[in-house]
Amino acid sequence: MITESVALTLARLARHNEQEALRRFRRLWRAANPHHSNLPALDDSAECVLDIGAIESPNVAIPEAEIRFSLTNCTSEAIKVMSLELRPIRRDALQRTIAETVAGPIDEYYLSANLDDRLLPVELLKLHHLIEPNGTDGFFLKVTAPDGFTYEMELRATWKPLGSGERNETSRRFTVCFPAQSVAGLLRAARASSRQGGADAAGAGDSR
C-alpha cells in the first residue's frame, strides 16, 4: 500500500526525472487509493512541504484529537527543523457530544499539544529535528482543547538547510471538532441547541 508521505516523496523524485514518470505515478496513486482522490500538491518551487494527512476528533476511545502529517525535505541537503507550531486560528461552538469511533495505530513521531481559551500557538518540538535529503518524516500529533468547539488550525515549520538562514513552511488550514463531554461543554451545547430550537420555532411561526 502506498502511504501519502511515501507517495509525495516518490512523486517528487519522479518529476525530477521526466513528466511521463509523474503521469504514471498519478495513475498508480489513484488505483491504490480509490477513496483518496486528492494527490498531494506538487509545487516546483517548494523546498520543504508540510502536508496534512488524517484528522481524528476525540471520541470514547481516544480523549485527544489525532492529527497525522508529514514534513518532506525536497532539497539535496539535510535540513534542520528548529520549530514546529500548532497555530489555532479560530473556534466555533459545537453542539455535538462525544461519539464512539475506532482509534488508529501510532506509527510516526509522537507529538502533543494542549490548547486553552487564549488560542495561542503551541511549540511541538522539544529538540531540533533533522530530515535527510529528499526524505519524508511522518508525525502523529495528539491535541487537547476545551471541548464543545470546532477549531480551525494550521501547522507552521521553521527550518533551514544546514549553515543557511531560517525559512518557514505553513500547512493548509484544517478543522478539528472537540465534541462536548465535560459538564461545561455539555451545558454549552445544551444552551446552543436551545437557542437553535427557539430560532427554528420562531421561523416556523413567521411562515404561517
C-alpha contacts under 8 A as a table, 3 or more apart, distances in Angstrom:
res1	aa1	res2	aa2	distance
1	M	32	A	6.81
2	I	6	V	6.46
2	I	7	A	6.10
2	I	29	W	7.28
2	I	32	A	6.87
2	I	33	N	7.92
3	T	6	V	5.31
3	T	7	A	5.97
4	E	7	A	4.92
4	E	8	L	6.11
4	E	40	P	7.54
4	E	53	G	7.43
5	S	8	L	5.19
5	S	9	T	6.50
5	S	70	S	6.17
5	S	72	T	7.89
5	S	136	T	6.36
5	S	137	D	7.60
5	S	138	G	6.97
6	V	9	T	5.26
6	V	10	L	6.15
6	V	136	T	7.28
7	A	10	L	5.13
7	A	11	A	5.95
7	A	29	W	7.35
8	L	11	A	5.17
8	L	12	R	6.34
8	L	40	P	6.29
8	L	72	T	7.97
9	T	12	R	5.30
9	T	13	L	6.28
9	T	72	T	7.18
9	T	134	N	7.08
9	T	135	G	7.10
9	T	136	T	6.67
10	L	13	L	5.11
10	L	14	A	6.01
11	A	14	A	5.08
11	A	15	R	6.14
11	A	22	L	6.12
11	A	25	F	6.62
11	A	26	R	7.94
11	A	42	L	7.96
12	R	15	R	5.07
12	R	16	H	6.46
12	R	42	L	7.24
12	R	74	C	7.61
13	L	16	H	5.35
13	L	17	N	6.84
14	A	17	N	5.31
14	A	18	E	6.44
14	A	19	Q	7.53
14	A	21	A	5.50
14	A	22	L	5.38
14	A	25	F	7.75
15	R	18	E	5.49
15	R	19	Q	5.75
15	R	21	A	6.83
15	R	22	L	5.42
17	N	21	A	7.27
18	E	21	A	5.54
18	E	22	L	6.89
19	Q	22	L	5.09
19	Q	23	R	6.34
20	E	23	R	5.04
20	E	24	R	6.23
21	A	24	R	5.16
21	A	25	F	6.16
22	L	25	F	4.95
22	L	26	R	6.21
23	R	26	R	5.16
23	R	27	R	6.51
24	R	27	R	5.20
24	R	28	L	6.30
25	F	28	L	4.92
25	F	29	W	6.05
26	R	29	W	5.05
26	R	30	R	6.24
26	R	39	L	7.46
27	R	30	R	5.30
27	R	31	A	6.18
28	L	31	A	5.16
28	L	32	A	6.15
29	W	32	A	5.23
29	W	33	N	5.93
29	W	39	L	7.47
30	R	33	N	5.06
30	R	34	P	5.71
30	R	36	H	7.49
30	R	37	S	6.38
30	R	39	L	7.90
31	A	34	P	5.89
33	N	36	H	5.23
33	N	37	S	6.97
34	P	37	S	6.43
36	H	39	L	7.74
40	P	51	D	7.61
43	D	46	A	5.39
46	A	49	V	6.62
46	A	74	C	7.17
47	E	73	N	6.28
47	E	74	C	4.81
47	E	75	T	5.73
48	C	71	L	6.96
48	C	72	T	5.56
48	C	73	N	4.86
48	C	74	C	5.69
48	C	75	T	7.66
48	C	169	E	6.69
49	V	70	S	7.90
49	V	71	L	5.64
49	V	72	T	5.06
49	V	73	N	6.83
49	V	74	C	7.53
49	V	169	E	6.86
49	V	171	S	7.98
50	L	69	F	7.24
50	L	70	S	5.89
50	L	71	L	4.76
50	L	72	T	6.67
50	L	155	L	7.81
50	L	156	R	7.90
50	L	157	A	7.57
50	L	169	E	6.58
50	L	170	T	6.59
50	L	171	S	5.30
51	D	69	F	5.55
51	D	70	S	5.31
51	D	71	L	6.52
51	D	171	S	6.14
51	D	172	R	7.69
52	I	67	I	7.73
52	I	68	R	6.45
52	I	69	F	4.39
52	I	70	S	6.68
52	I	171	S	6.90
52	I	172	R	7.35
53	G	67	I	7.17
53	G	68	R	5.09
53	G	69	F	4.92
53	G	70	S	7.48
54	A	67	I	5.99
54	A	68	R	5.23
54	A	69	F	7.36
55	I	65	A	7.54
55	I	66	E	5.82
55	I	67	I	4.60
55	I	68	R	6.42
55	I	176	V	7.23
56	E	65	A	5.67
56	E	66	E	4.96
56	E	67	I	6.39
56	E	103	A	7.92
56	E	176	V	7.56
57	S	64	E	7.25
57	S	65	A	4.64
57	S	66	E	6.56
57	S	176	V	6.07
57	S	177	C	5.52
57	S	178	F	6.17
57	S	179	P	7.90
58	P	61	A	7.83
58	P	62	I	5.59
58	P	63	P	5.16
58	P	64	E	4.98
58	P	65	A	4.76
58	P	66	E	7.58
58	P	98	I	7.21
58	P	177	C	7.57
58	P	178	F	6.03
58	P	179	P	7.08
59	N	62	I	5.32
59	N	63	P	6.07
59	N	64	E	7.83
59	N	98	I	5.43
59	N	99	A	5.29
59	N	100	E	5.44
59	N	101	T	6.20
59	N	179	P	7.90
60	V	63	P	6.69
60	V	98	I	6.64
60	V	99	A	6.23
60	V	100	E	5.18
60	V	101	T	7.09
61	A	100	E	6.85
61	A	101	T	6.78
61	A	102	V	6.37
61	A	103	A	6.27
62	I	65	A	7.47
62	I	103	A	6.42
63	P	144	T	7.75
64	E	142	K	5.76
64	E	143	V	5.31
64	E	144	T	5.10
65	A	141	L	7.99
65	A	142	K	5.48
65	A	143	V	4.93
65	A	144	T	6.42
65	A	176	V	7.31
65	A	178	F	7.43
66	E	140	F	6.96
66	E	141	L	5.63
66	E	142	K	4.67
66	E	143	V	6.43
67	I	140	F	5.96
67	I	141	L	4.99
67	I	142	K	6.44
67	I	143	V	7.89
68	R	138	G	7.27
68	R	139	F	5.72
68	R	140	F	4.79
68	R	141	L	6.22
69	F	138	G	5.91
69	F	139	F	5.39
69	F	140	F	6.82
70	S	136	T	6.57
70	S	137	D	5.56
70	S	138	G	4.32
70	S	139	F	5.85
71	L	136	T	5.61
71	L	137	D	5.49
71	L	138	G	6.62
72	T	131	I	7.75
72	T	134	N	6.99
72	T	135	G	5.79
72	T	136	T	4.23
72	T	137	D	6.56
73	N	78	A	7.57
73	N	79	I	6.99
73	N	131	I	6.44
73	N	132	E	7.07
73	N	133	P	6.11
73	N	134	N	5.12
73	N	135	G	5.45
73	N	136	T	6.36
74	C	133	P	6.97
74	C	134	N	4.89
74	C	135	G	7.30
75	T	78	A	7.54
75	T	133	P	5.88
75	T	134	N	5.85
76	S	133	P	4.87
76	S	134	N	6.19
77	E	132	E	7.04
77	E	133	P	4.73
77	E	134	N	7.78
77	E	161	P	6.68
77	E	162	L	7.75
78	A	130	L	6.92
78	A	131	I	5.74
78	A	132	E	4.59
78	A	133	P	4.73
78	A	161	P	6.24
78	A	162	L	6.64
79	I	130	L	5.90
79	I	131	I	5.56
79	I	132	E	6.81
79	I	133	P	7.41
79	I	159	W	6.77
79	I	160	K	5.52
79	I	161	P	4.23
79	I	162	L	5.66
80	K	128	H	6.52
80	K	129	H	5.78
80	K	130	L	4.65
80	K	131	I	6.54
80	K	159	W	5.57
80	K	160	K	5.54
80	K	161	P	6.23
80	K	162	L	6.37
81	V	84	L	7.32
81	V	128	H	5.58
81	V	129	H	5.00
81	V	130	L	6.18
81	V	131	I	7.69
81	V	157	A	6.84
81	V	158	T	5.88
81	V	159	W	4.16
81	V	160	K	6.61
82	M	125	L	7.78
82	M	127	L	7.50
82	M	128	H	4.78
82	M	129	H	6.72
82	M	157	A	7.75
82	M	158	T	5.72
82	M	159	W	5.62
82	M	160	K	7.91
83	S	123	E	6.84
83	S	124	L	7.45
83	S	125	L	6.20
83	S	128	H	7.09
83	S	156	R	7.98
83	S	157	A	5.67
83	S	158	T	4.92
83	S	159	W	7.01
84	L	123	E	5.89
84	L	124	L	5.48
84	L	125	L	5.93
84	L	155	L	7.12
84	L	156	R	5.70
84	L	157	A	4.41
84	L	158	T	6.31
85	E	121	P	6.17
85	E	122	V	5.37
85	E	123	E	4.54
85	E	124	L	5.65
85	E	125	L	7.95
85	E	155	L	5.64
85	E	156	R	5.20
85	E	157	A	6.44
86	L	113	A	7.59
86	L	121	P	5.60
86	L	122	V	5.19
86	L	123	E	6.59
86	L	124	L	7.01
86	L	153	M	7.05
86	L	154	E	6.13
86	L	155	L	4.78
86	L	156	R	6.70
87	R	119	L	7.80
87	R	120	L	6.79
87	R	121	P	4.36
87	R	122	V	6.53
87	R	153	M	5.54
87	R	154	E	5.30
87	R	155	L	5.92
87	R	156	R	7.32
88	P	119	L	5.54
88	P	120	L	6.58
88	P	121	P	6.31
88	P	151	Y	6.91
88	P	152	E	6.05
88	P	153	M	4.31
88	P	154	E	6.58
89	I	119	L	7.18
89	I	151	Y	7.46
89	I	152	E	5.46
89	I	153	M	5.32
89	I	154	E	7.49
90	R	119	L	7.53
90	R	151	Y	5.87
90	R	152	E	5.29
90	R	153	M	7.31
91	R	149	F	6.07
91	R	150	T	5.31
91	R	151	Y	4.23
91	R	152	E	6.02
92	D	149	F	5.27
92	D	150	T	5.09
92	D	151	Y	6.57
93	A	148	G	5.96
93	A	149	F	4.34
93	A	150	T	6.23
93	A	189	A	7.58
93	A	192	A	7.74
94	L	148	G	4.96
94	L	149	F	4.54
94	L	150	T	5.83
94	L	177	C	7.47
94	L	178	F	7.58
94	L	179	P	6.56
94	L	180	A	7.41
94	L	189	A	6.53
95	Q	148	G	6.64
95	Q	149	F	7.96
95	Q	179	P	7.28
95	Q	180	A	7.19
95	Q	188	R	7.90
95	Q	189	A	4.51
95	Q	190	A	7.27
95	Q	192	A	6.53
95	Q	193	S	6.44
96	R	148	G	7.30
96	R	179	P	5.18
96	R	180	A	6.25
96	R	189	A	7.07
97	T	148	G	7.49
97	T	179	P	4.52
97	T	180	A	4.37
97	T	181	Q	5.98
97	T	186	L	7.18
97	T	189	A	7.77
98	I	178	F	7.97
98	I	179	P	4.98
98	I	180	A	5.92
98	I	181	Q	5.75
99	A	179	P	7.88
106	I	110	Y	7.80
106	I	140	F	6.84
107	D	140	F	7.53
108	E	137	D	7.81
108	E	138	G	5.21
108	E	139	F	4.91
108	E	140	F	5.45
109	Y	137	D	7.84
109	Y	138	G	6.27
109	Y	139	F	4.55
109	Y	140	F	5.73
110	Y	139	F	6.05
110	Y	140	F	4.90
110	Y	141	L	6.05
110	Y	142	K	7.90
111	L	124	L	6.25
111	L	125	L	7.60
111	L	139	F	7.07
111	L	140	F	5.99
111	L	141	L	4.58
111	L	142	K	6.29
112	S	124	L	6.58
112	S	141	L	5.32
112	S	142	K	4.68
112	S	143	V	5.79
113	A	122	V	6.47
113	A	123	E	7.80
113	A	124	L	6.61
113	A	141	L	7.45
113	A	142	K	6.35
113	A	143	V	4.82
113	A	144	T	6.43
114	N	122	V	7.56
114	N	143	V	5.75
114	N	144	T	4.81
114	N	145	A	5.96
115	L	118	R	7.86
115	L	119	L	6.37
115	L	120	L	7.37
115	L	122	V	7.41
115	L	143	V	7.34
115	L	144	T	6.09
115	L	145	A	4.71
115	L	146	P	7.36
116	D	119	L	5.93
116	D	120	L	7.70
116	D	145	A	5.86
116	D	146	P	6.37
117	D	146	P	7.11
123	E	126	K	7.99
125	L	128	H	6.76
125	L	129	H	7.76
131	I	135	G	6.09
131	I	136	T	7.12
131	I	137	D	7.05
132	E	135	G	5.06
132	E	136	T	7.90
145	A	178	F	7.36
146	P	149	F	7.27
146	P	178	F	7.53
146	P	185	G	7.76
147	D	178	F	4.92
147	D	179	P	5.78
147	D	180	A	5.07
147	D	181	Q	6.73
147	D	182	S	7.06
147	D	185	G	5.54
148	G	177	C	7.96
148	G	178	F	5.65
148	G	179	P	4.98
148	G	180	A	4.13
148	G	181	Q	7.51
148	G	185	G	4.85
148	G	186	L	7.19
148	G	188	R	6.94
148	G	189	A	6.43
149	F	177	C	6.30
149	F	178	F	5.54
149	F	179	P	6.75
149	F	180	A	7.62
150	T	175	T	6.68
150	T	176	V	5.74
150	T	177	C	4.35
150	T	178	F	6.01
151	Y	175	T	5.40
151	Y	176	V	5.29
151	Y	177	C	6.33
151	Y	178	F	7.79
152	E	173	R	6.74
152	E	174	F	5.66
152	E	175	T	4.36
152	E	176	V	6.62
153	M	173	R	5.57
153	M	174	F	5.46
153	M	175	T	6.09
153	M	176	V	7.79
154	E	170	T	7.08
154	E	171	S	5.78
154	E	172	R	6.22
154	E	173	R	4.68
154	E	174	F	6.24
155	L	170	T	5.77
155	L	171	S	5.27
155	L	172	R	7.75
155	L	173	R	7.84
156	R	168	N	6.87
156	R	169	E	5.69
156	R	170	T	4.32
156	R	171	S	6.32
157	A	168	N	5.65
157	A	169	E	5.20
157	A	170	T	6.37
158	T	166	E	6.60
158	T	167	R	5.67
158	T	168	N	4.55
158	T	169	E	6.57
159	W	166	E	5.61
159	W	167	R	5.36
159	W	168	N	6.22
159	W	169	E	7.87
160	K	163	G	7.75
160	K	164	S	5.98
160	K	165	G	5.86
160	K	166	E	4.76
160	K	167	R	5.80
161	P	164	S	5.42
161	P	165	G	7.46
179	P	185	G	7.95
180	A	185	G	4.56
180	A	186	L	5.18
180	A	189	A	6.70
181	Q	185	G	5.90
181	Q	186	L	5.91
182	S	185	G	5.01
182	S	186	L	6.01
183	V	186	L	5.21
183	V	187	L	6.13
184	A	187	L	5.21
184	A	188	R	6.12
185	G	188	R	5.03
185	G	189	A	6.13
186	L	189	A	5.04
186	L	190	A	6.06
187	L	190	A	5.01
187	L	191	R	6.18
188	R	191	R	5.20
188	R	192	A	6.21
189	A	192	A	5.06
189	A	193	S	6.05
190	A	193	S	5.07
190	A	194	S	6.05
191	R	194	S	5.01
191	R	195	R	6.18
192	A	195	R	5.16
192	A	196	Q	6.17
193	S	196	Q	5.01
193	S	197	G	6.04
194	S	197	G	5.05
194	S	198	G	6.20
195	R	198	G	5.15
195	R	199	A	6.23
196	Q	199	A	5.11
196	Q	200	D	6.21
197	G	200	D	5.11
197	G	201	A	6.18
198	G	201	A	5.09
198	G	202	A	6.15
199	A	202	A	5.12
199	A	203	G	6.16
200	D	203	G	5.07
200	D	204	A	6.19
201	A	204	A	5.08
201	A	205	G	6.21
202	A	205	G	5.06
202	A	206	D	6.24
203	G	206	D	5.15
203	G	207	S	6.37
204	A	207	S	5.23
204	A	208	R	6.80
205	G	208	R	5.55
